């Protein structure tokens, strides 16, 4: 672009204002899956920085938009919020942004929910009408299992019925399913529509554990279908909706995200492999699958075992775990917190409660 611009003569040069617009657009670098500014900012940085992303089929390829802060609630818990609800709202809204960031969103459709209270069976979900990059903490709607509106959020939009039917079924039957993610990712739909189903042909595919399947009966609006959903999901955390999409459950927002992330990667890998023919694929053995799942179950222990040891001045081994802040990392925590740092550095103001606010060790004199 710059070489082309420098070759223009003064005679045929466009108007000055047009040049400035072109240079402003070109100053941002496009990444196919992620839209982040190429400048650094701190957590409280300018939330109005312009970023660019490309939608498939868009003529120009550039759609400038502002970054809308995730945490639009403030420091105090508003009246009517349950204890810890503000934190959950920020986490869930941040997850919507991250899903959009990774290219998993489908316009205003699909849903991610988080259970707020076990006693009241309330959960949060997105207003039906907002794109994922528009969702904020205050905009989320709170409903109960019966479909009663508890908190309308800060927008005029309501709840999508198919989303409520699916998520209320999972939340009501699985107390451990605090967060439920439903996406229509193309690779996941493709795998869900294959007779062979989800195959253990990659490391990611065995890390997510056993999966379930639910047949397609049409758009999910019949509440009577909830019983079938519950039965088919069973005790698993992953369920493929035939000809439809993917459902992922987790004990936390972080765990649900990392399960979804590995499932999407596994589906993309399987789709690529299928071009070689099913008969050419090497299926992971059941023994290797079980060993891999055991590693996932021991996530915290594995992280602690990975702490490095360094030599003290007199040659004695000193365990750095004694020096570092004592943080318990559960499944998905490390990678989700890393993504939150990325978003906050870009000016999203996620409001995320960092377990490790500063990951750099202090300099020793």
N, C-alpha and C positions, 0 to 999 in steps of 0.2 A: 504493500500500500504506500509506504513512504517513498520508495523508488519511483513509483508511478506519479505520486504527487509532485516530486522534485522535478520531473521531466516536463510538467505543464509550463507553458509560457505565460507571460503576463497577459498576452492578448486573449488566449482562450481560457484563461483561468476562471473558474466559477466564482460566484459571489462569496465574499468573505464569510458571511454567516453560514453558508452551506459547508465550507471547508471546516469550520469549527465543529459543526455537528458530526461530520464524518470522522474527524480526529477524535472527538469524544467517544464515539462508538468504538473506534479501533483501539482506544486505550484500554479497553477491557478484553480480556482473553476468554474465548469460548471453550468450555469443556463440555463434551457431549452429555455426560451424566451429572455433572455438578456445576452449579452456578455460584462461584465465589469471587469476590473482588480480588484483584491482583495487588492490593495494598493491604498493609497490616493495620489493625486497630485493636484497642484493648476492649475489655468486656463492656465498658461503658461508652464505647465509641459511637460514632455517628451512625444512627440506625436508618438514615435516609440515603445511604450510598447506593448508587445505581449499579445494578448487575444485569447480566444478559444471559439468557438461556435460549435454546433452540427447540421448538416443537417440530415433530416430524411433519414434513410437508409444508412448513411455513415458507413463504416465498422469499423473504429477505433473510431469514435465519436469526434475526436479532429482535428481541422484544424487551426493551428497557423497562425495568420496574424497580420500585423502591423496596427496601427491606423493612417489613413491618415487625416491630418488636414482639416477641413471644409473651413476655411478662408484662401485661398491661393492667395488672391489678394493683400493684403497690406493695408496701411493706406490711400492711395490716390485713388480717383475715376479714373479709366482708361479712356482714350479718347473714346468717343462714348457711354459711360454710361449715362443714364438719371439720374436726381437728385434722390438720395435715392436708386438707383439700386443696389449698392454694398450691402447695408443692406438687401434688398429683396433677393439677391442671397444667402447671408449667411443664412437667415431664411429658404429659400426653400431647400438648400442643407442639412441643419440641419434636416429638416423635412424628407427628404429622408432617412437619417441615422436613425432617430427615428422610421420610419415605418419599416425599416429593423430590428432594435433593437427589435421591438415588434412581429416580425415574420409575418408581413403582406406582405412582398415583394415576388415576383415571378421571380427569376433570373433577367434578364435584361428587363422584360416586365412591363406593367402598367405605369401610369404617374401621376405626380403631377405638376400642373402649377400655376404660379402667374402672374397676370397682372401687367406690369411695368408702362404703361402709358395709361390713358383714352383717351388722345388726339390722339395718334398714334395707339392705339389698339395693342400694342406689349405685348407679354407674354413670360415667360421663361419656358422651359421644359428640361427634361433630354436627354442627347445624347443616342441614341439607340445602346447599346453595352456595357455600363458600368453597373456593379452590383451596387446596391444602396449604399453599403459601400465604393464605389470608387468615388461617385459623390462629387464634390467640387464646391465652389462658381464660380470659373472661367470656369468650364467645362460646365455649363448650356448654352443652345442654346436659342437665342432670335429670335422669328418669329413674323409676323403680322397675322391678321385674314385671309388674302388671301393666306397664306402659303409661303410668301417671307422670305428668310433668311436675318435677320438683323445683327445678330452676331453669328458666327459659334462656339463660345466658344473656349476652349483650347485643344480640342481633334480632331481626324480625323473622328469621328462618325457623323452621320446625324440624321434626325428626323424619328420617326416611324409614318407612315401614319395613321393607325387607331387611334393612340393617338391624332394626330393633328385634325382629323375629329371630334372626340368627344369633345375635350376641346375648339376648336375654336367655336363650336356651342354654348356652354354654355357661354363663355366669350363674344361673340358677342351679345347675346340676353339678358344677365343679367348683367347690370352695377355693381350690388352689389356683383357679384361673382368674387371677387378679386383672390381667391384661389380655385382651383378645384382638388379634390383627386379622383383617380380611382384605385381601388384595386380588386384583385381576391381572397379575403379571402374565405376559404372553407365554413365557416358557412354562410357568406353573399351570396355566390353562391347557397347554399342549400336553404336558405330562398327565394331567388329570383326565384327559380325553383319550389316553392310550390304553389299550387292553392290557399291556404289560404293566402299566402303572409306574410307580416311583421305584426305580431300580437302585440297588446298592453298588454303584459303579464308580464312586468317587469318595474321597475322604469326607467331604462335606455331607454326603448322603447318609453316612453311617453315624455322624456326630449328632444328628437330629433325633435319632431313636426310631422307634416304630411309628408307623403312620396308619391312618384310617381313611376310609372312603365313604362318600355319601352321594347317592345317585341324584341325577337332575330330574326334578319333577315340574320345572317351570320356574318363573320368577318367585322368589321366596316371600310370599305374602300371607300364606296360610299358617296361622298359629298352631294348627294341629300337627304341622310338620316338625315342630320343636321336639317332640318325643322321639322321632326317628333320628334327628340330629344328635340328641343326647345318647341314644343307644349306639349309633355308629361311631361316635367319637370315643366312647369308652374311657379308658384311663390314659389314652395317648395325648400328646400335646400338638400333634400335626394332623390335619385332616384335609384331604383333597376333595373338593366338591366337583364331581364329574361334570365335564363340559362347562365349568363355571369358574373356579378359582381355588384359592387356598385359604385355610383358616389355621391360625397359630395361637396357642395359648401359653401363658407364662405366669410364674408366681410374682413377677415384677415386670415393669415396663422394659427394663434392661434385658431381662431373660427372654421375654417375648420377641424383642427386636433381634437378638443374636440368633434365635432359632429361625426366625423368618429369613434373616440374612443368609444363613448357611443353606436353607431350603431353596431359596432363589438361585444361589450359585450352583447347587446340585442339579436343579432343573435345567439351567442353562447348559451345564456340562453334558447332561444326558441328551438334550436335544442335539447338541453338536456331535456327540458320539453316534447317535442313531443313524447318521448318514452313512456310517460304515457297515450298517446291517446289524440286527440284533444278535445274529450268530457269531459276530466278531467281538462282542463285548465280554470282558472278563468281569465276572460277578465276584464281589468281595465275599470271602468265606464268612460263615456264621461266627466262627471263633474270632476272626479279626474284628468283626462288627461288635461283638460283646466286649472285647478288650478296649475298643475305641469308646464305647458308651461308658465304660468304667472310668476312663480318663475324664469324661465330662462330669460324671458324678463327683469326682475328686478335684473339681476345679480349684477350690480354695487351697487345698493341700499342694496342688501342683504349682500354684503361684508362689506359695511360701517356700517350696523347695527350690524355686528359681532364683531366690534372693542370693546375690553374689557374696562371696567372702573376700576380704582384702587383708593384706599383711599390715600388721601394726609396726611401729618403729623398731621393736625388738624381735621381729620375726614371728610373733605369735599371731595365730588366726583370730581375727575379730569379725564376728557376725554382724553384717551391716543391718540386719533386721532389728538389732537392739538400738541402732542409731536412728533409723528411719521412723517416721510416724507409723503407728500400728493401725493399719487399715484392713478391714475384712472385705475381700473382693469376692463377690458371688458370681454366678454364671452371668456373663454379659456385661458386668459392671465396667471392666477395664475399657472395652471397645466403645461402649456407649458414652462413657465420660470423655474419651478422646474425641468423639464426634461433637460432643457439647462444647469442648474447647474450640474446635474448629468453627462452630457456629458463632460462639461468643466473640471470637477473634474477628469474625466478619461483621459483627455489629448486630446480631440477632437478639441479644439480651434475653437469654433463655430462662434465667432465674433458677438454673439447675443447682442443687445442693452438692457441691463437689466434695467427694470423700478426701481428695488430695488437692486442695486449692493451689498448691505450688508443688510441681513435680521435680524441681531442680534442687539438688543438694547444695547446702550452703558451702561457700568456699572456706577451706580451713587454712588458717595462717600458720 
